């Protein structure tokens, strides 16, 4: 499997799983990881730092038109949609919220799936709404691989359940430990 981009979406209850995943990835993990996480829109500082403490890889909030580089973790900035462009760059937007959220997990997954096709992996973690379900379906439609956190393993199972239902036959339904093993096998 020739993966060039991993997108992880999460909301309520996903922070512990995210930090567990990031702490498990080696410093030389070659695939860029994009995190589309629901977060407080008015809190601009502290989240990158909190993730950086747990991660062996560098964590960044990308700016508009930044190039996506291997071996980096990118966090969607608070109160911005994060699009992934065909040129392998990011685009930031302050368009209206989608699924009551900005950043919208759906928009990041959909644009990443479109840009990277069968070289994209989409992962949905714990969350209390259905954001990400449509994006997961699009990644699958574009030939990428989809992974949902096992609902019984999620603090808030609404988001993984919605992705499983919408994406019809999500490729993998895995516990947080199994997600880590999956990523390390890429």
Backbone as CSV, one residue per row, in Angstrom:
resi,resn,N_x,N_y,N_z,CA_x,CA_y,CA_z,C_x,C_y,C_z
1,UNK,0.849,-1.177,0.000,0.000,0.000,0.000,0.898,1.246,0.000
2,UNK,0.721,2.069,-0.987,1.561,3.248,-1.167,0.834,4.492,-0.642
3,UNK,0.825,4.673,0.665,0.081,5.760,1.302,0.920,7.028,1.298
4,UNK,0.313,8.129,0.857,0.984,9.426,0.809,0.389,10.448,1.771
5,UNK,-0.806,10.138,2.349,-1.456,11.072,3.263,-2.385,10.305,4.199
6,UNK,-2.325,10.657,5.477,-3.237,10.116,6.484,-3.985,11.296,7.072
7,UNK,-5.319,11.193,7.101,-6.148,12.238,7.711,-6.902,11.598,8.872
8,UNK,-6.787,12.205,10.033,-7.481,11.709,11.220,-8.455,12.776,11.689
9,UNK,-9.722,12.388,11.805,-10.748,13.302,12.279,-11.271,12.853,13.628
10,UNK,-11.530,13.819,14.499,-12.061,13.479,15.808,-12.681,14.677,16.484
11,UNK,-13.461,14.384,17.509,-14.118,15.437,18.271,-14.127,15.014,19.731
12,UNK,-15.266,15.142,20.370,-15.366,14.838,21.800,-14.857,13.426,22.092
13,UNK,-13.956,13.328,23.046,-13.428,12.026,23.447,-12.268,11.524,22.617
14,UNK,-11.800,12.304,21.657,-10.733,11.809,20.776,-9.327,12.222,21.219
15,UNK,-9.207,13.188,22.134,-7.888,13.716,22.471,-6.962,12.630,23.031
16,UNK,-7.464,11.788,23.922,-6.630,10.727,24.487,-6.154,9.762,23.416
17,UNK,-7.033,9.419,22.486,-6.659,8.497,21.412,-5.632,9.155,20.496
18,UNK,-5.843,10.429,20.166,-4.892,11.159,19.320,-3.508,11.170,19.966
19,UNK,-3.442,11.506,21.254,-2.127,11.556,21.901,-1.495,10.172,21.971
20,UNK,-2.293,9.149,22.130,-1.782,7.767,22.141,-1.207,7.405,20.769
21,UNK,-1.921,7.781,19.707,-1.444,7.521,18.341,-0.144,8.282,18.088
22,UNK,-0.149,9.576,18.397,1.037,10.392,18.119,2.254,9.913,18.897
23,UNK,2.055,9.476,20.130,3.194,9.003,20.915,3.723,7.663,20.401
24,UNK,2.924,6.953,19.618,3.333,5.649,19.082,4.033,5.744,17.732
25,UNK,3.846,6.843,17.018,4.478,6.987,15.707,5.949,7.364,15.885
26,UNK,6.845,6.674,15.175,8.266,6.987,15.315,8.603,8.341,14.703
27,UNK,9.695,8.918,15.162,10.142,10.231,14.681,10.317,10.251,13.163
28,UNK,10.710,9.109,12.593,10.964,9.029,11.148,9.761,8.475,10.365
29,UNK,8.558,8.527,10.947,7.360,8.064,10.227,7.242,8.882,8.947
30,UNK,7.222,8.220,7.791,7.381,8.950,6.530,6.131,9.626,5.957
31,UNK,4.953,9.281,6.452,3.717,9.772,5.842,3.201,10.993,6.610
32,UNK,2.848,12.081,5.904,2.257,13.225,6.608,0.902,12.844,7.208
33,UNK,0.654,13.353,8.408,-0.599,13.098,9.115,-1.298,14.440,9.306
34,UNK,-2.542,14.519,8.857,-3.345,15.729,9.006,-4.416,15.453,10.057
35,UNK,-4.483,16.298,11.062,-5.472,16.171,12.125,-6.560,17.219,11.933
36,UNK,-7.775,16.766,11.706,-8.943,17.652,11.625,-9.752,17.379,12.887
37,UNK,-9.536,18.210,13.896,-10.153,17.995,15.197,-11.031,19.182,15.568
38,UNK,-12.205,18.878,16.099,-13.055,19.952,16.606,-12.401,20.503,17.860
39,UNK,-12.301,21.810,17.907,-11.673,22.459,19.053,-12.316,23.808,19.289
40,UNK,-12.041,24.390,20.437,-12.622,25.691,20.761,-12.095,26.740,19.783
41,UNK,-12.998,27.487,19.169,-12.579,28.410,18.117,-11.846,29.641,18.621
42,UNK,-12.034,29.992,19.884,-11.399,31.204,20.390,-10.096,30.931,21.134
43,UNK,-9.748,29.658,21.299,-8.498,29.304,21.976,-7.459,29.004,20.902
44,UNK,-6.544,29.913,20.705,-5.573,29.818,19.612,-4.273,29.129,20.022
45,UNK,-3.979,29.077,21.303,-2.678,28.561,21.727,-2.852,27.395,22.689
46,UNK,-1.860,26.536,22.721,-1.835,25.453,23.692,-2.094,24.079,23.115
47,UNK,-2.903,23.994,22.055,-3.259,22.684,21.508,-2.065,22.045,20.794
48,UNK,-1.388,22.803,19.960,-0.197,22.288,19.269,0.852,21.875,20.299
49,UNK,1.016,22.715,21.317,2.003,22.424,22.355,1.648,21.137,23.100
50,UNK,0.372,20.952,23.414,-0.070,19.738,24.115,0.179,18.493,23.269
51,UNK,-0.084,18.590,21.970,0.172,17.449,21.082,1.667,17.223,20.900
52,UNK,2.439,18.290,20.830,3.890,18.181,20.636,4.575,17.480,21.803
53,UNK,4.046,17.655,22.991,4.617,16.992,24.171,4.537,15.473,24.011
54,UNK,3.458,14.995,23.415,3.234,13.550,23.265,3.860,12.969,21.997
55,UNK,4.110,13.804,21.012,4.539,13.330,19.698,6.052,13.356,19.527
56,UNK,6.563,12.333,18.855,7.980,12.312,18.474,8.183,13.092,17.172
57,UNK,7.115,13.259,16.414,7.140,14.006,15.161,6.794,15.471,15.440
58,UNK,7.183,16.352,14.538,6.858,17.771,14.676,5.395,18.009,14.345
59,UNK,4.741,18.849,15.160,3.332,19.187,14.964,3.238,20.660,14.581
60,UNK,2.494,20.944,13.505,2.362,22.305,12.986,0.910,22.635,12.710
61,UNK,0.566,23.907,12.836,-0.674,24.430,12.279,-0.282,25.058,10.952
62,UNK,-0.744,24.499,9.834,-0.314,25.038,8.540,-0.917,26.396,8.239
63,UNK,-0.203,27.142,7.427,-0.695,28.405,6.884,-1.223,28.137,5.484
64,UNK,-1.979,29.073,4.969,-2.516,28.960,3.618,-1.375,28.773,2.618
65,UNK,-1.509,27.791,1.753,-0.572,27.451,0.666,0.713,26.765,1.137
66,UNK,0.797,26.389,2.421,1.947,25.594,2.874,1.954,24.258,2.147
67,UNK,3.130,23.789,1.814,3.332,22.498,1.150,3.216,21.378,2.180
68,UNK,2.536,20.300,1.816,2.431,19.126,2.685,3.723,18.324,2.529
69,UNK,4.412,18.101,3.655,5.712,17.421,3.617,5.657,16.115,4.390
70,UNK,6.384,15.107,3.914,6.432,13.821,4.615,6.989,13.981,6.029
71,UNK,6.548,13.105,6.915,7.104,13.071,8.247,6.659,14.184,9.169
72,UNK,5.594,14.879,8.831,5.089,15.990,9.650,3.643,15.700,10.067
73,UNK,3.252,16.305,11.185,1.864,16.246,11.626,1.310,17.660,11.518
74,UNK,0.162,17.776,10.857,-0.477,19.068,10.647,-1.818,19.091,11.367
75,UNK,-2.059,20.128,12.133,-3.301,20.299,12.872,-4.095,21.438,12.254
76,UNK,-5.337,21.151,11.876,-6.205,22.202,11.337,-6.314,23.326,12.361
77,UNK,-6.008,24.569,11.946,-6.069,25.693,12.892,-7.489,25.914,13.417
78,UNK,-7.573,26.413,14.630,-8.871,26.716,15.237,-9.636,27.708,14.371
79,UNK,-10.919,27.405,14.145,-11.852,28.290,13.450,-11.544,28.486,11.966
80,UNK,-10.819,27.544,11.363,-10.562,27.538,9.911,-10.883,26.159,9.339
81,UNK,-11.494,26.156,8.151,-11.578,24.901,7.402,-10.212,24.655,6.785
82,UNK,-9.797,23.395,6.760,-8.510,23.033,6.185,-8.753,22.171,4.948
83,UNK,-8.476,22.747,3.783,-8.618,22.041,2.508,-7.253,21.517,2.073
84,UNK,-7.280,20.418,1.344,-6.062,19.853,0.770,-6.185,19.987,-0.744
85,UNK,-5.205,20.651,-1.338,-5.267,20.969,-2.763,-4.509,19.951,-3.610
86,UNK,-4.857,19.910,-4.890,-4.219,18.985,-5.829,-2.707,19.175,-5.899
87,UNK,-2.235,20.370,-5.643,-0.806,20.672,-5.716,-0.042,20.175,-4.486
88,UNK,-0.747,19.484,-3.563,-0.083,19.026,-2.349,0.148,20.156,-1.366
89,UNK,-0.767,21.107,-1.359,-0.693,22.250,-0.448,-1.991,22.347,0.349
90,UNK,-1.956,23.178,1.384,-3.141,23.430,2.191,-3.798,24.729,1.751
91,UNK,-5.098,24.817,1.962,-5.828,26.075,1.802,-6.680,26.243,3.059
92,UNK,-6.681,27.445,3.599,-7.481,27.749,4.777,-8.675,28.601,4.371
93,UNK,-9.788,28.384,5.058,-11.005,29.113,4.717,-11.793,29.423,5.986
94,UNK,-12.469,30.567,5.965,-13.370,30.922,7.060,-14.826,30.885,6.588
95,UNK,-15.105,30.077,5.570,-16.488,29.903,5.118,-17.340,29.397,6.280
96,UNK,-18.641,29.423,6.084,-19.575,29.001,7.129,-19.230,27.625,7.679
97,UNK,-19.594,27.394,8.932,-19.381,26.096,9.577,-20.141,25.009,8.828
98,UNK,-19.586,23.820,8.815,-20.224,22.639,8.225,-20.424,21.646,9.368
99,UNK,-21.631,21.112,9.495,-21.958,20.252,10.638,-21.671,20.982,11.957
100,UNK,-21.942,22.253,11.984,-21.736,23.104,13.165,-20.264,23.218,13.545
101,UNK,-19.378,22.940,12.616,-17.951,22.895,12.949,-17.082,23.615,11.927
102,UNK,-16.074,24.269,12.448,-15.007,24.836,11.632,-13.751,24.739,12.479
103,UNK,-12.874,23.803,12.198,-12.729,23.058,10.948,-13.752,21.932,10.804
104,UNK,-14.135,21.705,9.571,-15.019,20.598,9.227,-14.155,19.389,8.869
105,UNK,-14.403,18.295,9.557,-13.696,17.047,9.243,-14.078,16.586,7.837
106,UNK,-15.362,16.715,7.490,-15.824,16.316,6.151,-15.018,17.005,5.047
107,UNK,-14.844,18.321,5.151,-14.148,19.057,4.091,-12.687,18.622,3.955
108,UNK,-12.014,18.396,5.075,-10.619,17.946,5.009,-10.537,16.554,4.400
109,UNK,-11.406,15.647,4.831,-11.402,14.285,4.274,-11.744,14.285,2.784
110,UNK,-12.781,15.036,2.407,-13.207,15.050,0.994,-12.108,15.588,0.087
111,UNK,-11.488,16.700,0.488,-10.467,17.291,-0.377,-9.194,16.451,-0.377
112,UNK,-8.865,15.853,0.763,-7.704,14.965,0.815,-7.915,13.717,-0.023
113,UNK,-9.106,13.150,0.043,-9.430,11.975,-0.772,-9.381,12.288,-2.253
114,UNK,-9.901,13.458,-2.629,-9.892,13.862,-4.034,-8.459,14.089,-4.526
115,UNK,-7.643,14.727,-3.721,-6.278,15.061,-4.141,-5.353,13.835,-4.154
116,UNK,-5.545,12.918,-3.211,-4.601,11.797,-3.065,-5.168,10.445,-3.505
117,UNK,-6.457,10.399,-3.829,-7.129,9.185,-4.333,-6.785,7.944,-3.498
118,UNK,-6.241,6.898,-4.157,-5.972,5.627,-3.487,-4.721,5.666,-2.601
119,UNK,-4.109,6.812,-2.488,-2.936,6.980,-1.623,-3.297,7.678,-0.312
120,UNK,-4.615,7.794,-0.049,-5.112,8.485,1.141,-5.762,7.494,2.103
121,UNK,-5.474,7.671,3.385,-6.138,6.913,4.448,-6.911,7.903,5.304
122,UNK,-8.188,7.634,5.513,-9.021,8.448,6.388,-9.383,7.669,7.638
123,UNK,-9.235,8.312,8.792,-9.528,7.668,10.074,-10.473,8.566,10.867
124,UNK,-11.559,7.980,11.365,-12.514,8.712,12.202,-12.470,8.142,13.611
125,UNK,-12.332,9.069,14.569,-12.285,8.698,15.979,-13.541,9.185,16.693
126,UNK,-13.532,9.073,17.976,-14.633,9.468,18.856,-15.143,10.879,18.548
127,UNK,-16.458,11.051,18.653,-17.067,12.362,18.455,-18.559,12.289,18.644
128,UNK,-19.169,13.449,18.927,-20.582,13.485,19.286,-21.501,13.938,18.157
129,UNK,-20.963,14.172,16.942,-21.862,14.495,15.834,-21.476,13.646,14.617
130,UNK,-22.024,13.956,13.464,-21.808,13.108,12.284,-20.771,13.668,11.324
131,UNK,-20.043,14.703,11.732,-19.008,15.269,10.870,-17.979,14.179,10.570
132,UNK,-17.599,14.063,9.331,-16.631,13.061,8.910,-17.250,11.906,8.148
133,UNK,-18.531,11.645,8.345,-19.178,10.504,7.677,-19.170,10.673,6.155
134,UNK,-19.542,11.843,5.673,-19.554,12.095,4.232,-18.130,12.064,3.666
135,UNK,-17.192,12.644,4.386,-15.802,12.640,3.941,-15.225,11.242,3.835
136,UNK,-15.585,10.383,4.784,-15.123,8.989,4.725,-15.701,8.284,3.496
137,UNK,-16.975,8.540,3.206,-17.601,7.942,2.024,-16.883,8.403,0.754
138,UNK,-16.481,9.674,0.715,-15.775,10.205,-0.460,-14.386,9.584,-0.590
139,UNK,-13.666,9.427,0.517,-12.347,8.785,0.440,-12.494,7.387,-0.149
140,UNK,-13.482,6.652,0.324,-13.734,5.291,-0.194,-14.075,5.346,-1.685
141,UNK,-14.917,6.303,-2.064,-15.304,6.474,-3.471,-14.084,6.770,-4.353
142,UNK,-13.134,7.539,-3.840,-11.927,7.888,-4.600,-10.859,6.805,-4.549
143,UNK,-11.139,5.684,-3.868,-10.199,4.560,-3.861,-9.276,4.498,-2.669
144,UNK,-9.450,5.421,-1.699,-8.616,5.407,-0.501,-9.100,4.375,0.505
145,UNK,-8.399,4.313,1.616,-8.707,3.351,2.677,-9.361,4.098,3.842
146,UNK,-10.421,3.501,4.386,-11.150,4.125,5.480,-11.076,3.269,6.740
147,UNK,-10.889,3.952,7.872,-10.784,3.290,9.170,-11.667,4.049,10.153
148,UNK,-12.506,3.323,10.870,-13.318,3.931,11.925,-12.933,3.295,13.256
149,UNK,-12.887,4.128,14.284,-12.644,3.599,15.615,-13.818,2.711,16.003
150,UNK,-13.525,1.574,16.574,-14.558,0.659,17.069,-15.471,1.453,18.012
151,UNK,-16.788,1.552,17.699,-17.675,2.373,18.528,-17.621,2.039,20.023
152,UNK,-17.474,0.774,20.365,-17.423,0.404,21.786,-16.126,0.870,22.449
153,UNK,-15.123,1.236,21.639,-13.829,1.721,22.136,-13.817,3.250,22.238
154,UNK,-14.827,3.903,21.651,-14.876,5.372,21.594,-15.649,5.924,22.787
155,UNK,-15.152,7.033,23.345,-15.890,7.684,24.437,-17.234,8.189,23.951
156,UNK,-17.254,8.724,22.732,-18.484,9.213,22.106,-18.608,8.507,20.753
157,UNK,-19.429,7.465,20.643,-19.452,6.637,19.433,-20.218,7.210,18.246
158,UNK,-20.883,8.351,18.375,-21.730,8.875,17.300,-20.952,9.046,15.991
159,UNK,-19.767,9.628,16.061,-18.988,9.904,14.855,-18.528,8.623,14.146
160,UNK,-17.931,7.652,14.854,-17.563,6.419,14.156,-18.777,5.654,13.611
161,UNK,-19.872,5.633,14.368,-21.082,4.942,13.902,-21.595,5.591,12.616
162,UNK,-21.640,6.925,12.581,-22.107,7.633,11.385,-21.208,7.331,10.191
163,UNK,-19.893,7.287,10.411,-18.958,6.981,9.319,-19.158,5.563,8.819
164,UNK,-19.359,4.630,9.719,-19.566,3.226,9.326,-20.832,3.103,8.489
165,UNK,-21.890,3.780,8.909,-23.160,3.721,8.180,-23.080,4.424,6.836
166,UNK,-22.472,5.611,6.789,-22.419,6.410,5.564,-21.420,5.842,4.556
167,UNK,-20.276,5.398,5.026,-19.224,4.919,4.119,-19.503,3.504,3.633
168,UNK,-20.540,2.863,4.144,-20.913,1.513,3.711,-19.673,0.640,3.545
169,UNK,-19.512,-0.230,4.459,-18.365,-1.141,4.435,-17.042,-0.400,4.591
170,UNK,-16.956,0.391,5.655,-15.673,1.003,5.998,-14.654,-0.134,5.954
171,UNK,-13.473,0.147,5.435,-12.486,-0.922,5.259,-12.092,-1.598,6.564
172,UNK,-11.928,-0.798,7.622,-11.500,-1.357,8.905,-12.237,-0.666,10.049
173,UNK,-12.739,-1.446,10.995,-13.290,-0.935,12.246,-12.361,-1.478,13.324
174,UNK,-11.593,-0.560,13.956,-10.498,-0.977,14.822,-10.514,-0.250,16.164
175,UNK,-10.022,-0.916,17.185,-9.816,-0.268,18.479,-8.640,0.707,18.338
176,UNK,-8.456,1.551,19.324,-7.348,2.514,19.254,-6.003,1.799,19.144
177,UNK,-5.813,0.708,19.870,-4.555,-0.047,19.772,-4.376,-0.648,18.381
178,UNK,-5.467,-1.125,17.793,-5.390,-1.690,16.441,-5.125,-0.612,15.401
179,UNK,-5.650,0.596,15.618,-5.368,1.710,14.696,-3.875,1.992,14.695
180,UNK,-3.262,1.996,15.867,-1.814,2.213,15.963,-1.053,1.134,15.197
181,UNK,-1.420,-0.114,15.396,-0.756,-1.220,14.676,-0.931,-1.063,13.169
182,UNK,-2.136,-0.673,12.760,-2.403,-0.450,11.331,-1.480,0.626,10.766
183,UNK,-1.384,1.756,11.470,-0.538,2.855,10.980,0.939,2.443,10.929
184,UNK,1.382,1.721,11.924,2.794,1.297,11.946,3.110,0.259,10.867
185,UNK,2.049,-0.378,10.341,2.270,-1.383,9.276,2.316,-0.768,7.890
186,UNK,2.003,0.529,7.774,1.972,1.162,6.447,3.376,1.331,5.877
